[in-house]
Amino acid sequence: MTHARRIVSIACALVAAALGCGPLACAADDPSGFEEEAFKAAVARVAGAVVRIEPVGMSAAEVGAAAEAAPAAGPSTGTVVAAGRVMTTSFAVPKDVPQAIVVLPSGRRAAGRVVGRDLSRGLVLLDVEAAAADLVVPEVAPREELAVGQWTLAVGRTWDLASPSVAVGVLSATSRAWGKAVQTDASVSPANYGGPLIDIRGRVIGILAPLPADTAGMTSGTELYDAGIGFAVPLADILRVLPELQDGRTLVPGILGIGYAARDPFTAPATVATCRAGSPAAKAGLRTGDTIIAAEGRPVTRIAELRNVLAPKYAGDTLALVVERRGGQGREEVALQATLAASLPPWRRPMIGAVPARTAAQEGAPGSGVEVAWVWPDGPAAEAGVERGDRVVAIAAADGARQAIDSAALLAGAIGGLEAGSTLAVTLRRGATERTVDLVAAALPDVVPADAVPLPEPLGRATVERLEAAELARPPLVVLPDANAGPLGVLVYCGPPPGVAEGAAGLRAAEPWLEAAARHRVAIVLPTAADTQRWGRDDIRALARALDSLRAKRPIDDSRIAVAGRGPGGTFAWLVAEALGPAVRGVALLDAGLPRQAAIEPTEPGRSRWVIFGVPLTGGPPKVDADRATLDESGYQVGVLPEVLGDGAPAEELCRWVESLGLL
């Protein structure tokens, strides 16, 4: 026997011994035979713990037909986790379904009653006590032994009860889905959701689940079907909370109640922009402007690192934090502890009625304050005597300590943590004099009255040009105010498809915007659809690229970015706002309602929009009233333009509204 053959033979023997099986058919001339036998042995060890999950009332014939027609509509898989207990996913047993049929490897069918749910990970625990004697409890793979690159096998039991389905891959990562799962490149689909991901020894690494890849824009988890990206919730983590699930509890994600000062979780520090009133964060003593530098004893330098500590926790869990805080003597470190909540009421944006001057910078010099550009008529600031040109230099924190204000973002975060009716002590500087006033936060207005926003004379004359970029086949028109206008607001306006035309016709479409854009210093982006009949997803990508091009040309005020449209363009405007995320502060829908597939998430600081509907005096879309009610229930500020007539865009009203988006 050659040296190489001897090494392979010894390896086969060692693995066979580790698996607890007999000699493996492992010819040195065909090492793949060793792998195949190892995989078979591993699956054999766990097969008795893998069951099929069927909806109640589905016959065997219907199960086969559903599985054949669409895997997502057919049966799924479950894994035994304890005597008489099977874990599956909410994909197989949705939240409004109290039970399912559990089909054992022997073919025996038993009723599975829902005992507990883990809403954070999409897991469901079933009680199958009647079949406990026939269930095999598998061995657990300790989390500390998991290593990237090791063999993994995704196991399911849907197509053939006699033998499980198997997909082979490697462990791609040991911490994904913000710390809630491991990742494999084995093929994972609805058929094996709820099944085990096992190692080469047949030990269960975790339960396969359709967790969302939200950083890639995938929010349901099922988009990754057979994509080479699969997630499994570690069984070791599940067993830690199994007693609570067996007691009938529903475990929900723990909420801290903060908003971040930056949007990029992978590069930005975890600086608190807003701390919700009454939230666990507020009760623990967090403040706007704090930077979280440690969580649960682990250093935090980026938002992503904090999320990886926070996301796996449940409501009722405690979270130990260390924050860096700017004080009178410089920066200090403060240790805090928060008890996470199950939910917070919908956040409704409050206001003090002051509008800061335009700025493209995130921070000024320490103590420089925020200049007031104008005040909302009859608002809290106006009633307290705040005037244009005053500077907000400090506020009183919740514990009474003075907190210096050096940016509009910091001030907005502090106001966002208030509730309507609560008081904020604000220190103002006028010339060389400082004074402190108490401002009672009020609800944000629904509409922008014609006399609310100052109407300065247009600064120069707006110009019209194309937002050229290498990737843009149909560059949108942009109406640009004078170059000396300073940071600009932005309004993307989508008319009926195909939007603005080429040449002279396009220039004529831009003319109604010239004066309003110059007066209110708002850049108007007028796109063209790729399809002459409709707006589409490709148009959204083109718009995002065009906005990048606009930023390269002129400074932009991030607090004043909005999307509007008429008819189909209005419905499309909402989809644009969803795609661009928190960067869009307002959406206006003229003669249009929300798209039927719109995702209406409850508002929270940093993720809220001022929505206005523009409808004709008679004959408006009947769906608008229902849409307004839906948005209002979720905490959005919703208003209606007093009157929208004709086919043109209400340029003056929309530009005045964009200016008002900066209202604090």
N, C-alpha and C positions, 0 to 999 in steps of 0.2 A: 504494500500500500504506500503510495507517495505521501510526502509530507502534507501537501494541500488536501488530499483526500482524508488523511487522518484528522486534520483540523475540523473539516466539515462533519465528519463522523462524530467527533467529540462534541461539537456544538449541538448536533441533533440529539445526542444522548442527554446533554445538560438541559436543553429545553424540554425534552420529553419528561425528564424527572421533575422539572419545575411545574409542568402542567399536571403531573400526577397521572399520566397516561402511559401506555405501553410503548415499545420501540416504534419510532416513526419511520415511515417509508421514505428514506432520505438518501437517494443515490448521489454520490459525489459528482456524478456527471450531470445531475439535474437538481441543483439546489432549490429550484422553484417547487419541487415536490415536498421539500421540508416545510416551506412556507404554507403550502396548501394544507398539509396535515396539521400544522400548528393552528391555522385559522379554524379548521373543522373542530379540533379539540376544544378551542376556546369557546366556540359557539355552543358545542354540546354541553359545556359546563353551565351555561346560562339559559339554555333553551327552556328548561322547566319553569323558569320565572317570567317568560314572555308570553303574554296573552293577547287575544284580539278583542277590541272594543267595538261594539256595534250599537247604533241608536236603538232605543226601545221601539218595538213594533216593526222592525225590518226583518223580513223573512230571509232564509238562506239564499233563495234565488234573487231576491232584491239586493242583498249584499253583493253578490257576484256581479249583477248588472251595474250597480252603482260604481263598483271598483273598476269595472271595465270601461264605463263611459267617462269617468273623471275621477282620478285618485283623490282629489280634494273633496269629493262628495261621498266617497265610500267609507269603509271602516278604517279604524286606526289601531294603534297598539297601546298596550299597557305593560307595566313592569311591577312585579311583586316587590314590595319594600319591607313588609313585615307580615307576620301570620295573619291571614284574612284581610290584608290590605294591598290594594293595587294603586299605583300612581299612573295617571295619564295626563293629558293636557286639555285645556279649555277648547282647543280645536276639535277634540272628539266629544267633549261634554260641555257645551256652552253654558253661560252663567244662568240661563233660565231653564235648564234641564236638570231635574233632581236625580236621575238615575240613568244607567246604561246596562247593556248586556255584556257580560264578560264571558268569552269563549276560551276554555282552557285548552292546553295542548292536546289533551285526550279527546277533544271534541265536545265535552260536556259544557252546557250553557248554564250560567248562574247570573242572578240579579246582582248588580253593583249599585249600591246606594251612595250618593255623594255625602261624604262626611265633612270635609274641609276643603278650602281653596286657598291657593297662594296666588293672589292677583298680580303680584310683582313679577312673577316668573311664569305665569300662565299655567300652573299645575293644578290638578284636581286629584284628591284622594278618595278612592272608592272603598266601601266596606263590602267584602265578599265572604263574610264569615261562614256562610253555608258551604263554601268550597275550600275552607282553610286547609283541610287535610291534603288536598290535591295541589296545593301551591308550594313552590320551592322558593325559599328566601336566598337570594344570591349573595356572594361575597363582595365586599366593598373595596374599591381601590383607594387607598389613602391619598388625600390631596397632595401631601408633601412628596409623594413618589412620582407625581406626574411630571413628564418632561417633554418639551417640544421635540417632535420628530419620532416619538414612539408610535408603534402600530396601534391603530384603533379600528374597531369594527362596529358599524351601525346596524343594529338588529331590529327587525320588525316581524309581525305575524299578522298578515292580512290576506295575502294571495293564497297561501296553502297552509292549512293547519298542521299538516304532517311535518313540515320543516320550515323554520324561520327564513325570512329574506335577510341577506347579508350584503353590506357594502363596505369595502375596505379602504382605509386611508391612513393618514398620520395625524397626530395631534398638532394643530397649527399654532395654538396659543393656549395658555393656561388661565388667562383672564381677559374675557371679552364681555360684550354687552354691559359695559360699566361694572365689571367685577362680578357679574351674576352667573357667568357661564364659561366653559372652555370651548374651544373651536376645533373642528375637524374638517378635513377636506374630503372625507367620505361622503358619498351621495346621501343626502337627507331629504325626505319628502313627506307629504302628509301621511303616507302609508306607514312610516315608522316613527312619526311623532308619538311620544310617550314610551317608545321602546328604549332599551339600554344602549349606551355607547360603552363598549367593553375594551379591555386591554388584551394583550396576547395571552394572558393567563386566564381569561374568562371572567375577570373581576369587573364589576360595574363601575365605570368612571362617572357616569351621570345619566340623566334622563333627557332624551332628545326633545327639544321644544322649539317652536317657531318664534324665537325672541327677535325683536326688531333690531335692525342695523340702522339706527336713526342718524348716525353720522354720515351715512351714505344716502340719506333721504328715503330709507325704507322703514316704514312705521308699523307694519302689521306682522312682519316676520315671514309670511308666506311668500314674499317676493323672491326669496332665496331658494325656492324649490329646485332641487337638483342642480344647484349652481356651483357646487364645490365649496360652499361655505355653510357649515352646519354648526349649531350650538347645542350644548348639553349642560343642564344644570347639575353640578357635582352632587352625587348621591350623599357624600359626606356632609354637605351643607344641608341637604333635605332632611337627613336623619336628626340634625340638631333641632329642627322645628317640628319633627313628626309628632311628638306628644301634643303640641298645641293643635295641629291639624286633626289628630284623633279625638281631641276634646270638642271638635266641632267649630273651631275658630276659622274665620276668614282673615288671612294675613294680607295686609295692604301695604303699599310702599310708604315709607316714612317721609314726611315733608318737613323741611327746615323753615322755608318761608323767606328766602332771599332772592334777589335778582343781582346779576353780575354786571360790572361796569363795562365789560367787553364781551363780544359775541363769539370770538374764536376760543373754544375750550382747550385747544392744544398748544397755544402759545401765550395766552394771556394769564396773568396772575389772578387768583381768586379774590378780587376786590369787590366788596359789597356795594352795589349801587343803590339797592332798596331793601329795606327790612320791613316786612309786612307787620302792621299793627296787630297785636294779639297773637302773633305767630310764635312757634318755639324759639326762633332766632331772637325775636324782640324780648321774649320773657327771659332768655339767657343773657341778654345785655349786649347783643351785637348792634353795631351802629353803621350807618351809611359812611363809607370811606374806610372802614376796617379792611385789612387784607388778611385772609386766613392763611397761616403759614404751617399749620400742623393739624392733623385730624386723626384721632385714635392712636396717637403716638407716631404716626407716619408723617414725614415732611411733605408739605404741599407747596409746590412752586407754580402749578398751573391749575386751571379750573378742572381739567380732565382728571387730575390726581385726586381732587376733592370728590368729584363725582364717583370715582371708583371706590371710595370709602363709603360715601353716602348711599349710593344706589342699592347695594345689597341689604340695607337695613330696612326694618319694618316699623310701622307706627307703634309707638310705645318704647322703642329702643332709645338708648341714650347715645349721644354723640359728643365726645370730648374734643374741644377745639382750642387752638392757640391762635390769637390774632395779633397783628401788628397795628398799632393805633397811633395816630398823630395827636400829640397832646401839647400842652403849654411848654413842656420841657423837651420837646423833640418827640421821637418815636419811642413807644414802649410796648412790651409784650404782655398780653392779658390772657389768662386761661379762663375758659368758659365751658359750660356743659349744658346741652339742650336735650330735651325729651321730645322726640319726633312725633308729629301729629298725623292722623289719618287723612284729614282734609282741612281745607280753609274755605271760607265762603268766597264766592266770585268777587274778584277785586274790581272796584270801580274807581277810576282815576279821579282823584280830588284836585282842587286848584286853590291857589291863593290869589290869582287874578293878576299876576305880573308876567310880562313877556320880555325875556332877556334879549339883548342885542345879538345880532347874528354873529356866529363864530364858527370857524372851521377847526379850531383847536380844542382838544379835550380838557386841557388844564391851563390855568394862568399861573402867575407867580403867587407863592403863598401870601395870603392876606389881601390879594388884589381885588377880590370880590367879583360880583357879577353885575354888569350894568343893566338897568331897566330901560328897555326901548320904549314901551308904552304900557298902560294899565287897562285892564278890562273894565268897561263902564259898570259902576255899581257893584264891582267885585270886592272881596275882602281887602285887597291892597288899596283900591281907590278909597274905600271908606276909612282906611287908616291914614290917609294922606300921603301915600307913596306916589312919587312923581317920576316922570321921565328924567333920566340922568342920575337918579339915585343908584347907589351901589349896595347890594346885599353882601355884607362882609362876614357875617357870622350868624349862626342859629344856636339855639339851646338844645342840646341833646336830651334824650329821654331822662337821663339822670341829672339834668340841670347843668352839666358842664358845657362850656362854650366850645363850639365847633366852628373852626374857620372855614369859609367858603371860598374856593378859588376856581370853580368852574360851574357852568350851567348844569352839567351832568350831575355833579355832586348835589346841587340844590334840588334838581328834579328828583333824585333818588330819595332825599330826605322828605320831600313833599309826598312822593309815592308811598311812603310808609305810613302816612296819616289816613284817617277816616274822616269823612265829611262830618263837621261839627267839632273836631278836635282842634286844639290851639297850638300854634307854632310861634315861638318867640324869635323874631327876626331883628338883627342889628343892621341898621342902614347908615351909610355915610353919604352926606350931602355937603360937598365942599370940604371943609375941615371939621365938620360937626358930625358926631355919631349919636344915634338915638336908637332905642329898642322899642319895637311895637309888637303887640300880640295880634296875630292874624288867625282868624277862625276859618279853617279849610271848608270850602264849599264844593258842591257837585259841579262837574264840568258841564258847560252849557250844551244844549242839543244842536243849536244852529248858530250861525254867525250873522247877527243883525247888520244891516248895511252901514249903520253909524258906529259900529263897535271898533272897527279897524281904522287907524289913521290913513288918510288918503293923500300921501305926498305927491308932488308933481313927478312925472316920469323922469328918471335920470338918464338923459341922453335918449337914444333911439335903439330899440332892440333890432337885432339882425337875424337873418335866417340862413342856416347852412346845413350841410349834411354831416352826421356823426360818422365819419369814415373810420373803418377799421379793416384789417386784412381779412378777418373771418366773416365780415358782414356782406352778404350778397345784395341786400336791399337796405342800405344805411338809412336810418330814420332822419327826418328833418328835426332840427332843434331851433327854437326861438331863444336867442341869447340876449339878456340885458347888457347894458353898457359894461365895458371891461372894468370900470371903476366902481361897480355896484357892490363889490365885496362878496362874501360867501352867499351862495344862491340857494333858494329853495328849488325843489324839482317837482314837476308834475308830468307824469306820463299820461297822455290822453289817447285812448283807442276808440276811434269812431267805428261805424259799421265796416266790416271787411270789404275791400282789402286795405282800408286805412287811407293814408294820403297817397296821392298819385305822383308820378314823376313830372319833372319840368314845371311849366307855368301853372298847371292845375294844382300841383303841390304847394307852390308859393301862394296861390290864392287861398288855400286851406289854412295857411299859417297867418294870413293877414289879421283875422279877428283877434289873435292873441298878442299882437305887437304892443299895444298900449298897456294892457294889464300886466304883461310880463315885465315891461320896463318900470311900471309904477311900483309893483310889489317885489321886484327883484327875484322873479321865479323863472327858471329855465323850463320851457315847454318842449317835451319830447313827443314827436308825432311819428309813430312807426307805420310800416307797411307790412301787411301779412304776406307770407310766402304763397298761400293759397288764396285765390281771388274770392272764394266762397266762404271761407271761415278762418278764424284765428286758431292757431295750434301750438303744440308744445315747442316746436322749433322756433316759433316767434318769441317765446319766453326766453329761450337761451340767447337769441339775438338781442333782445332788450337788455339782458344782464350785461352782455358784452358792450352794448352801446353806452350804458351807464358808466362802465369802467372808462370808456373813451371820454365821456363828459367830465369825469373826475380828473382825468389827465389834463383837460383844458382849463378848468376853472375850479376854484374852491367851492365846496358844497357844505351847507349846514345840514348835518345829519338829523336834526330834529324836525326838519320840514321837507320830507319826501313823501309824495303821495301818488296814487294811481287812480285814474278815472276813465270812464268810457260810457258810450251810449249804445243802447240796444245790445246786440251780441258783443259789442266791445265792452259794455259794462260788466256783463257776466265774465268775460275774459279778464277784465281788470282784477276781479277777485282772485282768479287763478294766478295772475302775476304776483299779487301780494302774498299769496300762500307760498309761492316758489321763492320769492326774495326774502321772506321771513321778516324778522323784527325791524329790518331797515326801513320798511314801508310803514309810515305812521298814520296814513289815512287812505281810505278807499271811498270813491264816489261812484255810485251806480245810477245812471240816468236812463229812465225808461227801461229798467232791467232789474231782475232779482238775482239772488244768489244761485250759482250753479248747483244742480241737484247733488253732485258729489262733493260739495263743499264740506271741509272738516272744520267744525266750529268748536274749538277748544276753549275752556274757561279762561278768561283773561287773568293776567298776572303782571306785576311790574316788569317792564321790558318786553312784554308780549301782549300789547293791546293796540287797538286802532280806533280812530275816530271815523265812523262810517256814516255817510250821508246818502240818502236816496233822493233822486230828482224825478218827480213824476208830473205828468200834465195835470191840469185841473180836473179833467174828466178822461176816463178811458185808460187809466194807468194799469200796469200789470197787477192782477188780483193777488199774485203770490207775494207781493211786497210787504203787505201787512203781516203775513205769517213769518217772513224773513226777519222783519224788524223785531217781532216778539222773540224769535229764537236768539237773535244777537243780544237783545236786552237781558234775557234770562242768563246768558253766559257772561254778563258784565260789560259788554261793549257799550260805548257811548254812541247812540244812534239818533240821527236827526234827519230832517227832510228839508230840501231846498223849498222855499216858499212857493216857487213857481218856475216851471221850465217849459217854455213854449218854443215851437218850431224845431227845426232839425239842427240848428247850430249849437255850439258849446257855450254855456254861460261863462265866458272867459273871466270877467271881472269877479263874479261870485266865487269861482273856483280858486283864483289866485289869492283872493282875500282869505279864503278858508285855509290855503296852504300856509300863509303867513301866520294864521291863528294856531296852527299845529304846534308852534313853539310855546304856547300858553302854559305857564306853571301855576 
